[in-house]
Amino acid sequence: MAMLHTVNKSPYQCNTLESCLNHTQEGDVVLLIEDGVYAAAKGGRAADALAAAKGVKICALSADVKARGLDGRIIDGVEIVDYAGFVDLVTETDKTQAWL
Amino acid sequence: MKLGIVVLEGPYQHEAADTAYNFAVAALEKGHEVFRVFFYHDGVNNATRLMVPPQDDRHIQQRWSELAEKHNLDLVVCVAAAQRRGILDEDEQGRHGKDANNIAPGFRISGLGQLIEAGIQCDRLVFFGD
């Protein structure tokens, strides 16, 4: 039962991502959207936590990455997906949980 | 696949309304069925036809209405959330003795049962909010 977790909050704003990563299980996917993409910025507060998330695929929504000027500044291991990729993640996993 | 979408935030206030729309467009382009878009809490503000954004800005309501017309989408606005925020259709206008209504084409006002039904009928239910 793989689950897609969407996180739309900056790690500088609140600890939504931390809560999410405490609940993910092996095979799950975490998709960073909206301000959530700040978590994947190189040298950022959440970069280490994301790199340490074993067995969990981390993705970031390309439109939101671009909108925040983070192109080319995303840590290794984070897959950049477009909206079509977002839809695929929703359909390839069994459930979607939005960490609002 | 049959997808349900829930929008919990108003237009021009939070990115959720934009993200949900872009997601819906991408899902339809991929050939999925969008069974219903349910607007709840401040999300009901997406449904007023009286919004007049600047011409060089996206028209969030019109965008939803056009997508609904093109793909025969079911855009449902929660009645209790709508009443609180002054989103009325003709029936609600008459029932509450108001002098106008403002629901946009393609949207309809209904109850939470529609959200529950979407949860049961859809293969996936995706929430967009703050």
gemmi code that builds the backbone of each chain (N, CA, C; Angstrom):
import gemmi

chains = {
    "A": [
        ("MET", (0.847, -1.211, 0.000), (0.000, 0.000, 0.000), (0.874, 1.251, 0.000)),
        ("ALA", (1.301, 1.618, -1.162), (2.125, 2.830, -1.252), (1.226, 4.056, -1.196)),
        ("MET", (1.713, 5.072, -0.527), (0.927, 6.291, -0.394), (1.688, 7.482, -0.942)),
        ("LEU", (0.953, 8.389, -1.592), (1.540, 9.650, -2.024), (1.225, 10.702, -0.975)),
        ("HIS", (2.275, 11.358, -0.501), (2.095, 12.444, 0.478), (2.397, 13.763, -0.231)),
        ("THR", (1.471, 14.703, -0.210), (1.793, 16.017, -0.767), (2.046, 16.980, 0.392)),
        ("VAL", (3.161, 17.708, 0.279), (3.529, 18.688, 1.309), (3.620, 20.052, 0.643)),
        ("ASN", (2.809, 21.003, 1.104), (2.776, 22.314, 0.442), (3.261, 23.456, 1.341)),
        ("LYS", (3.923, 23.097, 2.445), (4.409, 24.131, 3.372), (5.932, 24.206, 3.363)),
        ("SER", (6.445, 25.424, 3.430), (7.880, 25.621, 3.559), (8.339, 25.111, 4.929)),
        ("PRO", (9.529, 24.502, 4.988), (10.038, 24.034, 6.286), (10.418, 25.207, 7.196)),
        ("TYR", (10.453, 26.408, 6.617), (10.750, 27.603, 7.418), (9.472, 28.169, 8.051)),
        ("GLN", (8.337, 27.595, 7.628), (7.039, 28.088, 8.074), (6.470, 27.202, 9.183)),
        ("CYS", (6.568, 25.904, 8.981), (6.069, 24.971, 9.995), (6.678, 23.594, 9.774)),
        ("ASN", (6.343, 22.649, 10.651), (7.023, 21.343, 10.618), (6.215, 20.253, 9.913)),
        ("THR", (5.399, 20.666, 8.936), (4.571, 19.699, 8.207), (5.404, 18.589, 7.576)),
        ("LEU", (6.513, 18.972, 6.938), (7.346, 17.971, 6.259), (7.916, 16.981, 7.270)),
        ("GLU", (8.362, 17.520, 8.417), (8.908, 16.664, 9.469), (7.848, 15.649, 9.919)),
        ("SER", (6.632, 16.116, 10.162), (5.531, 15.217, 10.555), (5.298, 14.178, 9.485)),
        ("CYS", (5.305, 14.627, 8.243), (5.077, 13.716, 7.122), (6.142, 12.628, 7.099)),
        ("LEU", (7.406, 13.052, 7.177), (8.506, 12.072, 7.091), (8.503, 11.105, 8.277)),
        ("ASN", (7.897, 11.525, 9.382), (7.769, 10.621, 10.529), (6.705, 9.555, 10.295)),
        ("HIS", (5.893, 9.747, 9.299), (4.802, 8.810, 9.052), (4.952, 8.010, 7.760)),
        ("THR", (5.915, 8.378, 6.931), (6.046, 7.666, 5.660), (6.563, 6.256, 5.888)),
        ("GLN", (6.174, 5.362, 4.981), (6.651, 3.992, 5.035), (7.385, 3.675, 3.748)),
        ("GLU", (8.151, 2.607, 3.781), (8.937, 2.241, 2.612), (8.032, 2.079, 1.383)),
        ("GLY", (8.447, 2.664, 0.286), (7.652, 2.582, -0.944), (6.769, 3.797, -1.168)),
        ("ASP", (6.628, 4.633, -0.132), (5.815, 5.849, -0.261), (6.531, 6.892, -1.118)),
        ("VAL", (5.766, 7.871, -1.560), (6.317, 8.985, -2.324), (5.911, 10.279, -1.630)),
        ("VAL", (6.872, 11.193, -1.491), (6.564, 12.530, -0.964), (6.711, 13.517, -2.118)),
        ("LEU", (5.634, 14.225, -2.425), (5.681, 15.229, -3.491), (5.619, 16.621, -2.867)),
        ("LEU", (6.672, 17.397, -3.106), (6.724, 18.760, -2.595), (6.053, 19.677, -3.611)),
        ("ILE", (5.036, 20.402, -3.168), (4.348, 21.339, -4.063), (4.264, 22.706, -3.390)),
        ("GLU", (3.924, 23.715, -4.171), (3.782, 25.092, -3.661), (5.012, 25.438, -2.810)),
        ("ASP", (4.831, 26.060, -1.632), (5.993, 26.441, -0.823), (6.761, 25.234, -0.279)),
        ("GLY", (6.180, 24.053, -0.412), (6.853, 22.839, 0.039), (8.167, 22.599, -0.675)),
        ("VAL", (8.303, 23.132, -1.893), (9.529, 22.888, -2.670), (10.768, 23.520, -2.030)),
        ("TYR", (10.568, 24.527, -1.168), (11.726, 25.145, -0.497), (12.528, 24.113, 0.301)),
        ("ALA", (11.850, 23.041, 0.720), (12.516, 22.005, 1.510), (13.644, 21.340, 0.732)),
        ("ALA", (13.537, 21.325, -0.593), (14.515, 20.609, -1.414), (15.658, 21.502, -1.880)),
        ("ALA", (15.706, 22.734, -1.396), (16.776, 23.646, -1.812), (18.103, 23.220, -1.190)),
        ("LYS", (19.149, 23.260, -2.017), (20.497, 22.909, -1.532), (20.872, 23.778, -0.345)),
        ("GLY", (21.421, 23.147, 0.686), (21.882, 23.894, 1.848), (20.774, 24.382, 2.750)),
        ("GLY", (19.560, 23.996, 2.446), (18.420, 24.449, 3.248), (18.225, 23.645, 4.524)),
        ("ARG", (17.321, 24.106, 5.332), (17.064, 23.509, 6.643), (16.638, 22.046, 6.552)),
        ("ALA", (15.862, 21.705, 5.501), (15.279, 20.364, 5.440), (16.061, 19.414, 4.532)),
        ("ALA", (17.137, 19.926, 3.905), (17.865, 19.115, 2.919), (18.384, 17.810, 3.528)),
        ("ASP", (18.923, 17.879, 4.747), (19.469, 16.672, 5.384), (18.374, 15.652, 5.678)),
        ("ALA", (17.237, 16.151, 6.170), (16.116, 15.247, 6.501), (15.615, 14.538, 5.245)),
        ("LEU", (15.566, 15.265, 4.131), (15.112, 14.652, 2.882), (16.104, 13.610, 2.396)),
        ("ALA", (17.413, 13.940, 2.492), (18.450, 13.009, 2.045), (18.444, 11.747, 2.901)),
        ("ALA", (18.016, 11.888, 4.153), (18.039, 10.747, 5.072), (16.792, 9.868, 4.951)),
        ("ALA", (15.819, 10.309, 4.201), (14.572, 9.539, 4.079), (14.811, 8.319, 3.192)),
        ("LYS", (15.025, 7.199, 3.814), (15.355, 5.965, 3.071), (14.092, 5.222, 2.643)),
        ("GLY", (14.132, 4.723, 1.411), (13.005, 3.929, 0.920), (11.810, 4.759, 0.512)),
        ("VAL", (11.976, 6.080, 0.588), (10.881, 6.980, 0.201), (11.349, 7.820, -0.980)),
        ("LYS", (10.545, 7.851, -2.039), (10.910, 8.669, -3.190), (10.467, 10.107, -2.928)),
        ("ILE", (11.371, 11.059, -3.167), (11.045, 12.474, -2.972), (10.945, 13.145, -4.339)),
        ("CYS", (9.853, 13.831, -4.575), (9.658, 14.545, -5.832), (9.310, 16.004, -5.539)),
        ("ALA", (9.501, 16.854, -6.536), (9.124, 18.267, -6.402), (8.459, 18.705, -7.698)),
        ("LEU", (7.438, 19.522, -7.581), (6.665, 19.962, -8.747), (7.425, 21.059, -9.496)),
        ("SER", (7.703, 20.782, -10.778), (8.585, 21.672, -11.544), (8.074, 23.115, -11.617)),
        ("ALA", (6.785, 23.310, -11.819), (6.245, 24.665, -11.955), (6.503, 25.479, -10.679)),
        ("ASP", (6.366, 24.816, -9.533), (6.574, 25.530, -8.266), (8.059, 25.760, -7.982)),
        ("VAL", (8.895, 24.823, -8.443), (10.351, 25.003, -8.325), (10.782, 26.224, -9.138)),
        ("LYS", (10.290, 26.299, -10.376), (10.643, 27.411, -11.263), (10.120, 28.733, -10.723)),
        ("ALA", (8.893, 28.725, -10.239), (8.247, 29.958, -9.760), (9.008, 30.570, -8.588)),
        ("ARG", (9.766, 29.740, -7.883), (10.497, 30.220, -6.708), (11.992, 30.386, -6.967)),
        ("GLY", (12.361, 30.293, -8.220), (13.762, 30.518, -8.578), (14.699, 29.438, -8.087)),
        ("LEU", (14.184, 28.235, -7.908), (15.014, 27.155, -7.360), (15.553, 26.215, -8.436)),
        ("ASP", (15.353, 26.592, -9.694), (15.904, 25.786, -10.790), (17.404, 25.611, -10.618)),
        ("GLY", (17.877, 24.367, -10.667), (19.308, 24.112, -10.539), (19.816, 24.206, -9.112)),
        ("ARG", (18.918, 24.427, -8.173), (19.340, 24.547, -6.774), (18.683, 23.481, -5.905)),
        ("ILE", (18.209, 22.423, -6.571), (17.530, 21.342, -5.855), (18.548, 20.239, -5.525)),
        ("ILE", (18.440, 19.681, -4.337), (19.405, 18.661, -3.904), (19.291, 17.400, -4.765)),
        ("ASP", (20.396, 16.653, -4.830), (20.410, 15.401, -5.591), (19.427, 14.415, -4.964)),
        ("GLY", (18.865, 13.572, -5.814), (17.966, 12.540, -5.295), (16.511, 12.960, -5.302)),
        ("VAL", (16.269, 14.239, -5.585), (14.878, 14.699, -5.687), (14.491, 14.719, -7.158)),
        ("GLU", (13.429, 14.022, -7.465), (12.974, 13.952, -8.858), (12.028, 15.120, -9.141)),
        ("ILE", (12.315, 15.831, -10.222), (11.459, 16.953, -10.606), (10.357, 16.429, -11.529)),
        ("VAL", (9.116, 16.670, -11.183), (8.000, 16.191, -12.016), (7.106, 17.364, -12.422)),
        ("ASP", (6.480, 17.239, -13.587), (5.515, 18.261, -14.003), (4.115, 17.815, -13.552)),
        ("TYR", (3.084, 18.584, -13.971), (1.732, 18.231, -13.525), (1.298, 16.853, -14.023)),
        ("ALA", (1.742, 16.487, -15.226), (1.416, 15.149, -15.737), (2.047, 14.088, -14.831)),
        ("GLY", (3.267, 14.379, -14.366), (3.943, 13.465, -13.439), (3.225, 13.395, -12.099)),
        ("PHE", (2.684, 14.531, -11.668), (1.888, 14.592, -10.438), (0.693, 13.631, -10.570)),
        ("VAL", (-0.003, 13.714, -11.703), (-1.162, 12.844, -11.936), (-0.727, 11.372, -11.903)),
        ("ASP", (0.419, 11.078, -12.542), (0.915, 9.694, -12.536), (1.198, 9.215, -11.112)),
        ("LEU", (1.793, 10.090, -10.290), (2.087, 9.695, -8.907), (0.799, 9.361, -8.157)),
        ("VAL", (-0.249, 10.144, -8.426), (-1.544, 9.908, -7.771), (-2.107, 8.546, -8.183)),
        ("THR", (-1.990, 8.236, -9.479), (-2.613, 6.993, -9.955), (-1.742, 5.757, -9.662)),
        ("GLU", (-0.419, 5.970, -9.561), (0.480, 4.825, -9.317), (0.505, 4.409, -7.851)),
        ("THR", (0.140, 5.323, -6.951), (0.081, 4.966, -5.535), (-1.364, 4.637, -5.176)),
        ("ASP", (-1.557, 4.067, -3.978), (-2.906, 3.598, -3.637), (-3.781, 4.709, -3.058)),
        ("LYS", (-3.130, 5.666, -2.398), (-3.887, 6.741, -1.761), (-3.060, 8.009, -1.801)),
        ("THR", (-3.744, 9.143, -1.702), (-3.042, 10.415, -1.626), (-3.402, 11.108, -0.313)),
        ("GLN", (-2.362, 11.499, 0.407), (-2.577, 12.213, 1.670), (-1.985, 13.616, 1.542)),
        ("ALA", (-2.819, 14.628, 1.690), (-2.341, 16.008, 1.635), (-2.028, 16.472, 3.063)),
        ("TRP", (-0.762, 16.854, 3.286), (-0.361, 17.337, 4.621), (-0.614, 18.831, 4.682)),
        ("LEU", (-1.865, 19.217, 4.885), (-2.238, 20.634, 4.850), (-1.970, 21.308, 6.190)),
    ],
    "B": [
        ("MET", (-8.610, 6.360, -14.964), (-8.959, 6.292, -13.550), (-9.922, 7.410, -13.175)),
        ("LYS", (-10.737, 7.167, -12.164), (-11.733, 8.156, -11.755), (-11.158, 8.976, -10.591)),
        ("LEU", (-11.020, 10.280, -10.804), (-10.388, 11.135, -9.791), (-11.373, 12.140, -9.215)),
        ("GLY", (-11.260, 12.385, -7.928), (-12.031, 13.442, -7.271), (-11.065, 14.503, -6.765)),
        ("ILE", (-11.481, 15.761, -6.839), (-10.624, 16.868, -6.413), (-11.379, 17.715, -5.394)),
        ("VAL", (-10.696, 18.081, -4.309), (-11.311, 18.937, -3.296), (-10.493, 20.220, -3.182)),
        ("VAL", (-11.170, 21.360, -3.252), (-10.508, 22.666, -3.168), (-10.975, 23.367, -1.898)),
        ("LEU", (-10.017, 23.672, -1.021), (-10.364, 24.224, 0.293), (-10.014, 25.703, 0.445)),
        ("GLU", (-9.392, 26.289, -0.581), (-8.948, 27.679, -0.446), (-9.504, 28.567, -1.554)),
        ("GLY", (-9.647, 29.826, -1.255), (-10.215, 30.777, -2.200), (-9.237, 31.188, -3.279)),
        ("PRO", (-9.748, 31.845, -4.326), (-8.890, 32.290, -5.422), (-8.066, 33.505, -5.029)),
        ("TYR", (-6.885, 33.631, -5.615), (-6.001, 34.792, -5.431), (-5.513, 34.951, -3.990)),
        ("GLN", (-5.823, 33.994, -3.142), (-5.457, 34.073, -1.733), (-4.370, 33.055, -1.433)),
        ("HIS", (-4.545, 31.894, -2.003), (-3.630, 30.783, -1.768), (-3.456, 30.030, -3.077)),
        ("GLU", (-2.305, 29.409, -3.251), (-2.003, 28.734, -4.509), (-2.885, 27.504, -4.762)),
        ("ALA", (-3.560, 27.034, -3.717), (-4.324, 25.784, -3.838), (-5.296, 25.784, -5.022)),
        ("ALA", (-5.980, 26.920, -5.241), (-6.960, 26.980, -6.328), (-6.271, 26.812, -7.681)),
        ("ASP", (-5.056, 27.332, -7.805), (-4.297, 27.199, -9.056), (-3.766, 25.779, -9.219)),
        ("THR", (-3.202, 25.249, -8.137), (-2.641, 23.893, -8.197), (-3.731, 22.885, -8.554)),
        ("ALA", (-4.893, 23.039, -7.928), (-6.005, 22.114, -8.187), (-6.440, 22.186, -9.646)),
        ("TYR", (-6.502, 23.414, -10.174), (-6.914, 23.584, -11.572), (-5.886, 22.927, -12.504)),
        ("ASN", (-4.620, 23.223, -12.286), (-3.578, 22.652, -13.145), (-3.562, 21.130, -13.072)),
        ("PHE", (-3.826, 20.612, -11.867), (-3.887, 19.162, -11.698), (-5.054, 18.585, -12.497)),
        ("ALA", (-6.202, 19.252, -12.421), (-7.392, 18.782, -13.142), (-7.128, 18.762, -14.647)),
        ("VAL", (-6.505, 19.834, -15.158), (-6.205, 19.915, -16.593), (-5.279, 18.760, -17.004)),
        ("ALA", (-4.237, 18.541, -16.204), (-3.272, 17.477, -16.519), (-3.934, 16.103, -16.479)),
        ("ALA", (-4.827, 15.897, -15.508), (-5.509, 14.605, -15.387), (-6.397, 14.357, -16.610)),
        ("LEU", (-7.106, 15.398, -17.037), (-7.996, 15.261, -18.194), (-7.184, 15.013, -19.464)),
        ("GLU", (-6.043, 15.720, -19.569), (-5.181, 15.534, -20.740), (-4.653, 14.106, -20.825)),
        ("LYS", (-4.485, 13.492, -19.661), (-3.984, 12.109, -19.634), (-5.102, 11.090, -19.836)),
        ("GLY", (-6.326, 11.585, -20.013), (-7.430, 10.676, -20.283), (-8.147, 10.146, -19.054)),
        ("HIS", (-7.819, 10.713, -17.882), (-8.537, 10.284, -16.687), (-9.882, 10.990, -16.601)),
        ("GLU", (-10.777, 10.402, -15.830), (-12.072, 11.043, -15.609), (-11.993, 11.865, -14.315)),
        ("VAL", (-12.387, 13.137, -14.379), (-12.531, 13.912, -13.142), (-14.002, 13.819, -12.756)),
        ("PHE", (-14.275, 12.981, -11.780), (-15.652, 12.660, -11.393), (-16.347, 13.879, -10.794)),
        ("ARG", (-15.607, 14.618, -9.980), (-16.208, 15.797, -9.335), (-15.108, 16.684, -8.771)),
        ("VAL", (-15.345, 18.002, -8.788), (-14.495, 18.929, -8.042), (-15.381, 19.508, -6.952)),
        ("PHE", (-14.981, 19.310, -5.706), (-15.794, 19.768, -4.586), (-15.133, 20.977, -3.935)),
        ("PHE", (-15.872, 22.072, -3.840), (-15.353, 23.318, -3.270), (-15.904, 23.470, -1.858)),
        ("TYR", (-14.984, 23.557, -0.907), (-15.376, 23.526, 0.503), (-14.645, 24.662, 1.225)),
        ("HIS", (-15.147, 25.052, 2.388), (-14.578, 26.187, 3.145), (-14.396, 27.401, 2.210)),
        ("ASP", (-13.247, 28.108, 2.293), (-13.057, 29.286, 1.440), (-12.990, 28.933, -0.046)),
        ("GLY", (-12.852, 27.665, -0.355), (-12.837, 27.220, -1.750), (-14.101, 27.615, -2.501)),
        ("VAL", (-15.199, 27.826, -1.776), (-16.461, 28.192, -2.449), (-16.330, 29.528, -3.184)),
        ("ASN", (-15.375, 30.363, -2.763), (-15.203, 31.672, -3.412), (-14.718, 31.565, -4.860)),
        ("ASN", (-14.282, 30.378, -5.269), (-13.934, 30.153, -6.677), (-15.169, 30.270, -7.571)),
        ("ALA", (-16.352, 30.180, -6.956), (-17.580, 29.997, -7.741), (-18.371, 31.282, -7.981)),
        ("THR", (-17.863, 32.438, -7.571), (-18.625, 33.655, -7.836), (-18.344, 34.192, -9.235)),
        ("ARG", (-19.402, 34.456, -9.982), (-19.206, 34.972, -11.339), (-18.963, 36.476, -11.302)),
        ("LEU", (-19.011, 37.093, -10.123), (-18.845, 38.543, -10.016), (-17.390, 38.970, -9.851)),
        ("MET", (-16.469, 38.023, -9.822), (-15.053, 38.428, -9.684), (-14.592, 39.077, -10.994)),
        ("VAL", (-13.829, 40.158, -10.862), (-13.330, 40.868, -12.043), (-11.824, 41.096, -11.888)),
        ("PRO", (-11.024, 40.067, -12.130), (-9.573, 40.241, -12.015), (-9.039, 41.110, -13.152)),
        ("PRO", (-7.871, 41.734, -12.999), (-7.272, 42.514, -14.078), (-7.136, 41.655, -15.343)),
        ("GLN", (-7.206, 42.306, -16.505), (-7.222, 41.548, -17.763), (-5.964, 40.725, -17.996)),
        ("ASP", (-4.835, 41.177, -17.428), (-3.597, 40.426, -17.656), (-3.382, 39.331, -16.606)),
        ("ASP", (-4.384, 39.141, -15.761), (-4.286, 38.089, -14.750), (-5.215, 36.942, -15.141)),
        ("ARG", (-4.945, 35.758, -14.618), (-5.838, 34.614, -14.879), (-7.199, 34.876, -14.252)),
        ("HIS", (-8.252, 34.389, -14.916), (-9.607, 34.522, -14.372), (-9.977, 33.165, -13.794)),
        ("ILE", (-9.811, 33.027, -12.494), (-9.902, 31.705, -11.876), (-11.301, 31.093, -12.020)),
        ("GLN", (-12.332, 31.901, -11.826), (-13.695, 31.352, -11.970), (-13.971, 30.928, -13.404)),
        ("GLN", (-13.639, 31.830, -14.348), (-13.934, 31.549, -15.750), (-13.208, 30.296, -16.241)),
        ("ARG", (-12.000, 30.152, -15.756), (-11.174, 29.004, -16.089), (-11.865, 27.698, -15.680)),
        ("TRP", (-12.420, 27.690, -14.446), (-13.148, 26.503, -13.973), (-14.382, 26.273, -14.836)),
        ("SER", (-15.127, 27.356, -15.099), (-16.381, 27.226, -15.863), (-16.102, 26.682, -17.255)),
        ("GLU", (-15.033, 27.196, -17.876), (-14.703, 26.733, -19.232), (-14.278, 25.268, -19.234)),
        ("LEU", (-13.503, 24.898, -18.231), (-13.064, 23.498, -18.137), (-14.270, 22.580, -17.923)),
        ("ALA", (-15.216, 23.057, -17.111), (-16.423, 22.270, -16.833), (-17.248, 22.076, -18.100)),
        ("GLU", (-17.341, 23.146, -18.881), (-18.140, 23.056, -20.100), (-17.485, 22.102, -21.106)),
        ("LYS", (-16.181, 22.257, -21.231), (-15.446, 21.449, -22.198), (-15.481, 19.955, -21.863)),
        ("HIS", (-15.387, 19.648, -20.573), (-15.267, 18.241, -20.180), (-16.474, 17.735, -19.396)),
        ("ASN", (-17.528, 18.532, -19.369), (-18.745, 18.148, -18.661), (-18.451, 17.797, -17.194)),
        ("LEU", (-17.685, 18.671, -16.534), (-17.280, 18.413, -15.147), (-18.411, 18.765, -14.180)),
        ("ASP", (-18.395, 18.111, -13.041), (-19.356, 18.402, -11.987), (-18.654, 19.248, -10.922)),
        ("LEU", (-18.893, 20.557, -10.939), (-18.290, 21.466, -9.958), (-19.307, 21.709, -8.845)),
        ("VAL", (-19.034, 21.190, -7.659), (-20.014, 21.261, -6.577), (-19.503, 22.167, -5.465)),
        ("VAL", (-20.370, 23.079, -5.035), (-20.039, 24.024, -3.973), (-20.799, 23.612, -2.718)),
        ("CYS", (-20.120, 23.519, -1.603), (-20.764, 23.147, -0.340), (-21.758, 24.233, 0.071)),
        ("VAL", (-23.002, 23.840, 0.323), (-24.065, 24.809, 0.590), (-23.833, 25.606, 1.876)),
        ("ALA", (-23.397, 24.937, 2.931), (-23.234, 25.638, 4.212), (-22.073, 26.629, 4.140)),
        ("ALA", (-20.972, 26.201, 3.506), (-19.820, 27.095, 3.333), (-20.187, 28.254, 2.418)),
        ("ALA", (-21.018, 27.983, 1.402), (-21.418, 29.003, 0.434), (-22.318, 30.061, 1.078)),
        ("GLN", (-23.280, 29.621, 1.875), (-24.192, 30.568, 2.528), (-23.423, 31.542, 3.405)),
        ("ARG", (-22.485, 31.021, 4.170), (-21.698, 31.882, 5.066), (-20.953, 32.957, 4.294)),
        ("ARG", (-20.541, 32.625, 3.065), (-19.683, 33.538, 2.298), (-20.423, 34.278, 1.192)),
        ("GLY", (-21.751, 34.163, 1.162), (-22.532, 34.909, 0.181), (-22.431, 34.382, -1.221)),
        ("ILE", (-22.278, 33.076, -1.360), (-22.318, 32.452, -2.690), (-23.717, 31.833, -2.834)),
        ("LEU", (-24.530, 32.397, -3.721), (-25.933, 31.982, -3.833), (-26.305, 31.639, -5.264)),
        ("ASP", (-27.153, 30.623, -5.430), (-27.778, 30.411, -6.731), (-29.213, 30.941, -6.637)),
        ("GLU", (-29.988, 30.762, -7.679), (-31.330, 31.342, -7.710), (-32.210, 30.774, -6.591)),
        ("ASP", (-32.111, 29.489, -6.360), (-32.918, 28.855, -5.307), (-32.576, 29.419, -3.939)),
        ("GLU", (-31.271, 29.499, -3.668), (-30.828, 29.996, -2.353), (-31.190, 31.472, -2.194)),
        ("GLN", (-31.112, 32.214, -3.288), (-31.486, 33.630, -3.269), (-32.946, 33.767, -2.829)),
        ("GLY", (-33.811, 32.961, -3.433), (-35.234, 33.022, -3.103), (-35.503, 32.570, -1.681)),
        ("ARG", (-34.825, 31.501, -1.279), (-35.049, 30.911, 0.040), (-34.663, 31.875, 1.156)),
        ("HIS", (-33.632, 32.703, 0.896), (-33.146, 33.605, 1.936), (-33.560, 35.054, 1.692)),
        ("GLY", (-34.389, 35.286, 0.676), (-34.899, 36.622, 0.407), (-33.816, 37.628, 0.036)),
        ("LYS", (-32.814, 37.179, -0.698), (-31.726, 38.085, -1.106), (-32.052, 38.722, -2.458)),
        ("ASP", (-31.369, 39.832, -2.773), (-31.708, 40.569, -3.996), (-30.860, 40.156, -5.202)),
        ("ALA", (-29.993, 39.185, -5.027), (-29.148, 38.780, -6.156), (-28.594, 37.384, -5.908)),
        ("ASN", (-28.057, 36.808, -6.967), (-27.289, 35.573, -6.815), (-26.021, 35.723, -7.634)),
        ("ASN", (-25.046, 34.864, -7.385), (-23.747, 35.064, -8.031), (-23.052, 33.781, -8.461)),
        ("ILE", (-23.754, 32.662, -8.456), (-23.069, 31.419, -8.812), (-22.703, 31.441, -10.303)),
        ("ALA", (-21.521, 30.977, -10.594), (-21.003, 31.012, -11.966), (-21.496, 29.804, -12.758)),
        ("PRO", (-21.513, 29.916, -14.088), (-21.931, 28.796, -14.930), (-21.064, 27.562, -14.675)),
        ("GLY", (-21.691, 26.408, -14.652), (-20.947, 25.164, -14.478), (-20.845, 24.716, -13.032)),
        ("PHE", (-21.110, 25.645, -12.095), (-21.070, 25.287, -10.676), (-22.491, 24.992, -10.196)),
        ("ARG", (-22.609, 24.113, -9.208), (-23.900, 23.914, -8.567), (-23.701, 23.817, -7.062)),
        ("ILE", (-24.720, 24.240, -6.326), (-24.645, 24.214, -4.868), (-25.300, 22.939, -4.369)),
        ("SER", (-24.587, 22.219, -3.517), (-25.158, 21.000, -2.954), (-24.505, 20.724, -1.602)),
        ("GLY", (-24.750, 19.550, -1.055), (-24.296, 19.274, 0.308), (-23.053, 18.414, 0.397)),
        ("LEU", (-22.650, 18.184, 1.649), (-21.453, 17.393, 1.927), (-21.576, 15.946, 1.445)),
        ("GLY", (-22.822, 15.505, 1.265), (-23.033, 14.146, 0.763), (-22.319, 13.929, -0.563)),
        ("GLN", (-22.189, 15.035, -1.323), (-21.522, 14.951, -2.631), (-20.028, 14.670, -2.469)),
        ("LEU", (-19.454, 15.167, -1.370), (-18.038, 14.888, -1.086), (-17.882, 13.424, -0.678)),
        ("ILE", (-18.805, 12.967, 0.167), (-18.752, 11.566, 0.611), (-18.903, 10.644, -0.595)),
        ("GLU", (-19.849, 10.989, -1.467), (-20.069, 10.158, -2.650), (-18.817, 10.118, -3.526)),
        ("ALA", (-18.173, 11.289, -3.660), (-16.936, 11.333, -4.454), (-15.892, 10.412, -3.829)),
        ("GLY", (-15.823, 10.416, -2.502), (-14.869, 9.552, -1.802), (-15.123, 8.080, -2.063)),
        ("ILE", (-16.399, 7.739, -2.206), (-16.766, 6.339, -2.441), (-16.571, 5.965, -3.914)),
        ("GLN", (-17.002, 6.847, -4.794), (-17.001, 6.529, -6.229), (-15.619, 6.629, -6.884)),
        ("CYS", (-14.786, 7.554, -6.374), (-13.519, 7.815, -7.067), (-12.440, 6.815, -6.666)),
        ("ASP", (-11.530, 6.553, -7.600), (-10.365, 5.718, -7.289), (-9.395, 6.479, -6.401)),
        ("ARG", (-9.309, 7.793, -6.617), (-8.430, 8.643, -5.805), (-9.140, 9.956, -5.517)),
        ("LEU", (-8.928, 10.469, -4.293), (-9.479, 11.766, -3.917), (-8.296, 12.643, -3.496)),
        ("VAL", (-8.112, 13.773, -4.163), (-6.928, 14.602, -3.914), (-7.356, 15.963, -3.364)),
        ("PHE", (-6.761, 16.339, -2.233), (-7.121, 17.585, -1.557), (-6.106, 18.691, -1.852)),
        ("PHE", (-6.617, 19.886, -2.064), (-5.764, 21.064, -2.248), (-6.242, 22.143, -1.285)),
        ("GLY", (-5.342, 22.585, -0.408), (-5.742, 23.594, 0.568), (-4.544, 24.246, 1.198)),
        ("ASP", (-4.760, 24.862, 2.350), (-3.676, 25.543, 3.047), (-3.277, 24.734, 4.273)),
    ],
}
model = gemmi.Model(1)
for chain_id, residues in chains.items():
    chain = gemmi.Chain(chain_id)
    for i, (resn, *xyz) in enumerate(residues, 1):
        res = gemmi.Residue()
        res.name, res.seqid = resn, gemmi.SeqId(i, " ")
        for name, pos in zip(("N", "CA", "C"), xyz):
            atom = gemmi.Atom()
            atom.name, atom.element = name, gemmi.Element(name[0])
            atom.pos, atom.b_iso = gemmi.Position(*pos), 0.0
            res.add_atom(atom)
        chain.add_residue(res)
    model.add_chain(chain)
structure = gemmi.Structure()
structure.add_model(model)
structure.setup_entities()
